[in-house]
Amino acid sequence: MKIGVVNISIGNVGSVVGAFNFLRYDAAPVNSPDKVDEHDLLVLAGVGNYSTAMCKLTELGFGSALRGWVATGKPLLGICLGMQLFATRGLEDGETEGFDWIPGTVLKIGDPTVKVPHMGWNTITPKSGTLFENMEQNTFYFMHSYHFDVEEKSCVVATVRYGRNDLVAAVRKDNIFGVQFHPEKSQGDGLRLLKNLMEAIA
């Protein structure tokens, strides 16, 4: 099974490829949208600005390629900003349209009792699905200032408590999966999640 990590130079592509390779999966960056269909799983990973990421995806041709990919029912994993791009819109630096695969809005973390960004290790609460089977602690590494306010609550498969609020930590809808944390930086449990995903889509 070939894994392609979409490369638009917005962050952690190398680390994600390395995590899959450590698990002995065939993973590599995808540098051109015409190479998308050569893979069995695509990963949309990123950090940074919502509007910048959507603009780059559109300009480089990955936006339409990803829409076509998801429409055919092939699996897609979104990590951190990559998951947030599944939303209807993001409100960072004004309003930017997302892919609208999972209805909702990406908002600034607004709790005055906590530091923003939410950065570091935190324990999640799984709600459903097989992604979190056989975990040791369900503890993962987070790094984000914005969070995904999901309208379809049935799509939320894990939450994380941060201050006064339970934020969305993971989503799933049909063939798309998303996590707010960074599995590639989350050591044992992060690798287990990637392995669980590969077994779920095999």
Summary of the structure (lengths in Angstrom):
residues: 202
radius of gyration: 15.4
end to end distance: 8.3
largest distance: 46.5
contacts: 698
relative contact order: 0.17
helix: 30%
strand: 35%
